[in-house]
Structure formats: structure tokens, C-alpha cells
């Protein structure tokens, strides 16, 4: 195995601090510290029933509205921990608490749903990207009532941590071959199959736009094709933009715009994390994952503004701007995704700044050609606290992609509605009878939030997974 690749099996150990069951662990170790999570009103009621010492101690620390406190006994040993928050039932309630409590073992007092949500945010709050710089801080562990809760929380923590790690890894260690390594490890772990089409093989097998975008790099472009599950089960195909670094090509980005372009393979990271969730839960589907993996570099053979390419779909495209490369690699992959007529195609991409202008960096927008699919994903996102927002495929803007010399231009003639015109471009490469959703995501946290540190982030994968789980049950 290439030592630069990510070991997907590490994430459950590194980031998932959820262990269980409580009873089994207590026999081998000292009993865990009970951790109470309250809303302000519930805390007020509970406090009235406590001994005078506890009431005096907590009143002194003034956490009745927000905050945490450790309660000692007469010998100074911690006997309980209390956390007060308005968001006690949120998936993100314990996202910062894991960094505030001293090391040790804690056991949440609550119902299974509350414990399950707390375990999720506890684990992701403890996430650290430590490939190059390690922390010596020992984080506390959360003990849960049974292995089922621990396993469920760890599956979500692991998939999100994997997505974050792939995005956070610098481009020098996250090129097409490294994405290949990660998918290869997943194939070994879950019993999937992986094939790769590399370099000039892309031309031989008719993936011209993937080759065109990636040919200037010393890291050969690849189309990674991963499959898993019963071949007779309903097929779901995921497509992820894998631009491992985007210089902008000959339409070179300014330095500030290039600084975070290691995250331009965030779409690939999202579908890899989503695939891991699907396989870990053994959803009864036939899964296919397509990742067009390239580096958009500058060299003597880089593609140029004004070039015309005929895509796998047979649609000719004039290159208006080499920095609109994501839709070019995606269009060949989407064309291939049609081949075996899946029930749905879902793609993820860090595609446009226009989407960030429209919705900000923390709310991913998506487009769909099917109302039921869009409504189902949106509702699942609300239930999972992984919100997504449907955007319109406004067909009147399609004329903005017209070209005088080709069927399409890869850029619209107007900068307005850029996320919509990019989605309209992609829609031309999806067969009309196939249900399709296209996610345009930031893949990066610009600010620290509970359970969500600055850096690579998974947006929308829990929403999509929950929707798929509701549709395809064992």
C-alpha cells in the first residue's frame, strides 16, 4: 500500500471516542462519571431535587442558562457532570463539550435517542486532523448503554471523519492515485470491486474531457469506478468531482483563490464518505461510485480557452474558461453513469462560487429533475440536522450556455445565476428518465462550530443517506 494513502480503517479509532456498553466497561474500570444534559427549564426542575451541597455548588457556578460544571464529593473526586444548553436534543449538542471536559470516562443520563445524538457530536467534536501535526491532549471518552448505539454513532463519525480527512490532506498527498488507494482499501474492507482507467486509456475508452482537464499534470488523470452489492438490487450511482488541485489552468487563479484548492476534490470525498455509510449499514442496493480524478495544472499541453472538445455524450463543448473544469470532468462521468440505467444518479461537487454567494458556505444547494427525490432529501436533511436547499433548474437560462462554434460553452455569458447555469450544463449529460440530484457544496468550514472545526467538512451526506435508507430497507 502506498504510505501516502489514507487508511480508511483508522477513522473509527482516531476520531470515534464512543465506547460501550457501560455495564461491561464498569467491571474493568472505575465507574464512568454520570453526565446530565439539560435544557434550562429541565435543569431548574432537576436542581430542586438535589442535595443542598449540589444546589449550592451549581448555583455558585451559574450554569442555569448555558454551560457545564463538574460536581465533586467531599474528597474532591468528581461524582457528576452537568451540561445546560438550549439545544439539548440537537445532533450537535456535545460537539464542543468533548473539548471542555477533562479526560476520563463519562456516561450520558438520558433516553436512547438523546444518547445517540450526543454520541454523534461527541465523536465529531473530538475529530483531529493529525497526519502532520499531532496533539498530546487526551480527550474524554463517552460510554453508551449498548453496542448498538456505539456502532451506529461510530459509523456516522467514521464516514464524516474520512470525508474530512480526504479534504484536509494537501494536494501533494492527495492526487488521483491516492483517491484510487482509498477506494481500493474500501473495496478490500467491504467486498467491492474497483477498476481504473488511467492516462491515455481515457482517450481509448472515450472519456475525452477527463483526459483533457488532467493531461497537463504529472499525475495521470483517472476515472475510478467502484461497485458494491447485489447486482440484482436497485442501483444507485454516485458521482464525485475529483479535481485534486485546481490551479485554474491557463486561466490561472490568483493566489488567494488558489490557497484552498486542495479541497476541490471535495465532491469525491463526499461520495466516498457516503459510500462508506451505505456499505457499513448494508443497504440492500447495488452501489456504483464514479470519481473522475485529475489535477488541473499548467503545462505546455494544457487545454486552452477557445478549444473545442467532443464529450463522451457526443455533445461538443467550447472552452470559454479553463477554470470551469469541474463540469468538464463530471460530464463524461455522468454520461457513463447513464449506461446501466440506475434508479438515480447523485453527484457532489465543489462547483461554483455562485452557490456560496447565494446560500453561504454552510448550507449546500442542490438541483434535481425529480420533485419526489428533492422533497425526500430535503426532509431527511431536516430530520438529521444536515440541512440542504433545493435550487431551480431554470431552463430559460440555458441559452446563456450557447456557443457559436459548438453545441455548448462550458461557461455562461453572464456571471449571474452561475450555480444554475452550471447545473443546466450538467443536466444535458443525464438521461431524462433517470432521477438525478446535483449537490454544489463548499466542503469546508470557514468558522468553528460545535462538532465542526475549521477545515474539510461533509455537507449533505447524512441527508442523502437517510433518504436512501428510508427508500431501501432490508
C-alpha positions, -999 to +999 in steps of 0.1 A: +000+000+000+012+035-008+023+051+025+008+084+014-027+070+011-053+072+038-061+041+058-099+042+059-099+018+089-081+043+111-110+067+114-131+048+139-102+046+162-088+081+158-120+102+160-147+080+174-145+083+212-177+063+217-173+030+236-198+007+253-216-008+269-215+009+302-220-022+323-192-041+307-167-013+309-175-006+345-164-041+356-129-035+342-125+002+351-138+026+376-174+036+371-179+063+345-189+098+356-227+104+350-232+132+326-265+151+327-276+172+297-305+196+304-324+224+289-326+254+312-361+245+324-353+209+329-321+218+348-341+241+371-365+212+380-338+187+385-317+210+407-346+214+432-344+176+439-307+176+446-289+177+480-281+211+494-244+208+486-252+202+449-276+230+447-252+254+464-223+243+442-242+246+409-258+279+419-223+292+426-212+283+390-242+299+374-248+275+346-286+278+347-288+292+311-257+277+294-225+259+304-211+229+321-199+221+356-183+192+374-197+182+408-172+169+434-177+149+466-163+158+500-130+142+490-127+163+458-134+134+434-158+142+405-191+124+410-213+140+383-211+164+353-239+187+343-243+204+309-270+230+303-279+240+267-310+252+248-301+226+222-301+195+245-318+173+218-296+185+189-273+163+170-246+189+177-252+194+215-220+178+227-198+189+198-178+213+220-183+196+253-159+169+244-131+196+242-141+212+275-144+183+299-112+168+315-101+134+303-120+104+318-150+083+310-185+098+310-219+082+307-249+103+295-280+100+315-310+102+291-332+083+266-316+063+237-324+090+211-307+117+231-277+095+239-274+086+202-273+122+191-249+132+218-226+103+209-225+116+173-215+151+181-191+139+209-172+119+184-171+146+157-162+172+183-131+151+191-121+150+154-085+160+148-065+161+115-032+148+129-014+135+098+013+161+100+009+177+135-002+156+164-018+168+197-009+154+230-042+163+246-061+133+259-098+136+251-125+122+273-144+091+263-182+087+262-197+054+273-231+044+260-256+018+272-251-007+245-230-018+215-258-009+191-257+028+199-219+028+199-218+011+165-244+034+149-227+065+162-193+053+151-205+045+115-216+081+111-185+095+128-162+074+107-177+084+074-177+121+082-141+118+095-130+101+063-146+128+042-129+155+063-095+137+062-096+134+024-104+171+020-079+183+046-050+163+031-027+186+010-027+180-027+008+167-027-005+136-008-040+136-023-037+131-061-057+108-083-036+078-073-043+085-037-080+086-042-075+053-060-057+039-030-086+049-006-112+033-028-091+002-031-089-001+007-127+002+008-131-025-018-110-048+004-129-040+035-164-042+022-160-067-007-164-042-035-148-040-069-126-012-082-115-006-118-094+024-130-090+039-164-057+058-164-040+084-186-043+078-224-066+048-217-092+076-211-089+085-248-090+049-259-122+043-240-138+076-249-135+099-218-121+128-236-129+157-212-115+139-182-083+134-201-082+169-214-085+185-180-059+163-164-034+158-191-011+187-181-003+172-147+025+147-140-002+129-120-021+110-147-059+116-148-081+086-138-117+075-139-122+054-108-152+030-110-163+013-077-191-012-074-206-030-044-237-050-035-261-074-051-261-069-089-298-076-089-306-049-063-318-014-072-288+005-085-278+039-071-249+057-088-228+084-070-205+107-090-179+129-073-158+157-087-122+147-080-101+177-090-073+171-066-059+206-071-072+234-092-047+260-104-074+273-128-053+260-157-042+287-182-070+309-168-048+309-137-064+317-103-050+345-082-031+333-051-059+339-027-083+319-049-058+290-052-050+287-015-077+262-006-079+244-039-068+212-022-105+209-014-116+209-050-118+171-047-144+176-020-171+161-042-151+129-045-146+129-007-183+133-002-193+103-023-166+082-008-179+090+027-215+084+016-205+051+001-189+041+033-221+049+052-241+029+027-219-002+029-214+000+067-252-001+071-255-028+044-282-010+025-299-035+000-288-017-031-263-020-060-239+008-054-217+024-081-193+052-074-176+071-103-148+095-095-131+114-123-098+122-106-075+149-121-052+178-114-060+209-133-024+220-139-004+243-162+019+229-188+028+230-225-001+206-233-027+222-210-061+228-227-068+263-238-096+289-239-112+285-273-105+248-277-135+226-286-139+191-273-164+165-282-175+148-250-183+111-243-220+121-247-214+133-283-220+169-273-193+194-285-182+219-259-163+252-265-139+260-236-146+296-226-126+293-193-102+266-182-111+273-145-146+259-152-131+224-153-153+206-128-183+204-150-160+191-178-147+161-158-182+155-144-199+155-178-180+124-190-186+106-157-223+115-158-226+102-193-211+069-182-234+068-152-264+066-176-250+034-191-266+008-168-298+028-162-296+033-124-327+043-104-310+075-095-277+094-100-265+117-073-234+139-078-214+160-054-190+188-065-173+219-052-185+235-084-193+272-081-186+303-060-221+315-071-237+289-048-217+302-019-229+337-027-265+325-029-266+303+003-234+310+022-208+284+030-227+263+054-259+255+035-254+233+005-276+239-025-288+211-048-307+207-080-329+178-091-350+168-120-375+149-098-397+166-072-402+135-050-364+129-048-358+165-039-385+166-013-373+134+003-337+145+005-348+179+019-370+163+046-343+138+056-318+167+059-341+184+084-345+153+104-308+147+105-298+183+111-279+182+079-299+208+060-298+212+022-317+236+000-332+229-034-323+254-062-342+258-095-332+243-128-344+275-145-344+264-182-347+299-195-310+304-185-299+275-208-294+300-237-266+316-217-245+284-225-248+288-263-217+288-284-212+300-320-188+271-328-200+242-306-232+227-290-224+243-256-199+266-239-185+255-206-193+290-192-223+312-193-221+346-210-234+362-177-219+358-142-253+359-127-270+327-117-237+308-121-248+278-100-279+274-121-261+276-154-235+251-142-263+227-132-281+232-165-248+223-183-246+190-163-283+182-169-276+178-206-255+147-198-281+129-177-307+108-194-341+124-189-358+093-175-332+089-147-338+107-114-309+130-107-297+153-079-266+175-082-251+190-050-229+221-051-210+221-018-184+242-001-167+211+016-150+234+041-159+251+074-147+287+075-156+290+111-156+267+141-190+254+153-198+227+179-186+194+164-174+212+132-138+225+133-124+248+107-113+227+077-128+200+055-164+191+061-191+167+048-223+185+038-254+167+028-242+131+030-262+123+061-293+138+044-288+117+013-281+085+033-311+090+055-333+094+023-318+062+008-322+043+040-359+053+040-363+041+005-343+009+006-348-011+038-337-046+045 
